[in-house]
């Protein structure tokens, strides 16, 4: 349940700088800010802030995609660690997993890492993580994470959804969005 609370807190923090959810239509699919650009999925809703973008089709408790940018000095705030342009993908993945666990009161004991491997993001070698966990209510959730660093900072693209129905249904939307990202 705490991970779900963490997702809600993320949304509220992002909402602090945002005015409203905006529906992505065909004319608004191209998204660009000072750190990255991407092609957004038509029909999804978006909420943006200074350091991130959240997308959901059916509501953040059912599925969401987030794109976060953090400067190196603020890359891993929960564990108080920095990133750097010279970090290996395996180091970034390890810190990302530690950050997720640190954000939970009980350290997320049900967390299972299904895959942790290098991944290409916008021509840069980063990491790809696929993990699974259960909420306090027993709902199985899955999360895909892709992360990379460059001279500007740390980028994290996340997809989270319940295993049953939503995860596989919207997984390709996430993969397509990741392929469209330019740093």
N, C-alpha and C positions, 0 to 999 in steps of 0.2 A: 504494500500500500504506500510505503514511503516513496518508492520510485514514481508512482503515479502522482503523489504529492509534489515530487521534484519536477515533474513535467508541468504541473499546474503552476508552480512557482516560476518556472522558466517562461511560461506564457504570460504570467502577470508582470514579470520583470520586463519582458519585451513589450508588453502592452503599455507600460509606463511611458514609453516614448512614442507609442502609436496612437492613432485616433480611432481607427475602426478596422474591422475585417473587410476586405475588398474581394469580390468575386473575380477570378481570372477568366477573362473571355479571350477570344481569338486575337483581338487587337492588343490585349495587354499581356501576352505571353512572354515577350522579351522583357527581362528584368536586368537592371544594371544599378550598382551602387559604386562607391569609390574603391571597394576591395575585390569585387567579383561581378560576373554577369552570368545569367543562365536563362534557359527557356522553361517557363513554368507550365504546369499541367492545366489545361482548359477545364473549367468547371470546379476547380478547387478554390478554396478561400485562402487569402494571404493576410498576414499581419506582419508588419515590419518595424524595426527599430534601428538604432544607430549601429548595433553590432550583430544583428541577426534578422532572419526571416523565418516565419513559421507558416506552413501550409497544411491544410486539412480538408478532406472532402466531406466527411460525415461527422466531424467534431473531434477535438483533440483527445478525448478519452477513447475513441475508436481507432484513430490512426492520425499520425502527423509526420511531416518531414520538416526538419529544421536545418538551416544553414547558418552556422555561427562563424564569425571572425573574431579573433582575439589577438591583440598585440602580444609579442613574446613575453613581456613582463607580467601579463595577466592570463596566460594560456590555461593554467590549471590552478584556479583560485582556491578550490576546496583543499587541495593538498599543498598549496603554496609553492608551486614549482613553475619555473619558466620553461619556455621552449626556445629553440635557437635554429637558425637556418641549417646548421650542420648536423642536426639530430637524425639518427637512423630511424626508419619507419618502425622498427621493433621497439625502440625507446619511446616513440610517440604513442604506440599502441599500449604499451605497459602503463604509461602515465594516464592515458585516457581511461583504461579499465580501473586504475586506482582512483581516479577522479569520480567515476560512477559509483564505486563502492563507498567512497568517503562521503558522498552525498546522502547516504542511507544510514539511519540510526543503527541498524543491526548489521551493516556491511553487506547486505544482500546475499544471505547464505545460499539461496537457491540458484544463484547465477551460474550458468553453464556456458562456456565459450565453445561454440560449435566450429568456428573458423577464425583464424588470425593469420593473415598473410599479407605480403606486399600488394599494393594496388596502385594503378595509375590514375591520377586526377589532374586533368588539364596539362598533361605532359610532364608532370612531376611524379616521382615515386613516393607514395605514402603508404598507408595501411588500410586494410579492409577487415573489419571484425563483424562476425555474426554471433550474437549471443541470445540466450533464452533464460527466462526467469519466471517465477510465479509471484503474483501479488499476494498480499496477506489473505485475500479472499479465495486464493487458489486459481485465479485466472492465469493461464499460460500466456506470456507475452514474448515477442521476439523483437530484436532490434538489430538493425544494420548500421554500421558506422564506417565512414570513410574519412580519413584525416590526412593532412599534409601541411608542411611548412614551406614558406619561402622567405625572402628577405623581409617582408612586411609583417608576418605573423603566422598564427596557427589557424587553419580552416578545418571545420568539422561539419560533415553532412550526415545527418542522422535520420533514420526511419524507424518508427516504433508503432506496433499494432498487436492486437491479440492474435495468437497463433490461429485460432479457429476463425475461418472465413476471411478476415481482413488482411492478414499478413500476406498471404499468397496472392490475393486479389489485387493489391496495390503495389506489390514489390516491383513490377516492371516500370511503374510510374517513377519510383525512386531511381531505379537504374538509368532510365532515360534522362532524368534531371541531372544525375551525377555526370553522365556523358556530355551534357550540354555546358557544364560549368567552365568558365574561363577566369583565370586569376589575373 
